[in-house]
């Protein structure tokens, strides 16, 4: 029973790996923010390239 208490105490109080988990969470949030920003800009980017394409086609006629 004593070893079980020691194991639980060690699990609750050890900080090993906590920093890695925190960095992982921060990286995940950054990626989610980037995906959100890129997806919100996609419509504008598509419209811009369609306009460029139309202008190039019109200029070559």
Buried (B, 14 or more C-beta within 10 A) or exposed (E): EEEEEEEEEEEEEEEEEEEEEEEEEEEEEEEEEEEEEEEEEEEEEEEEEEEEEEEEEEEEE
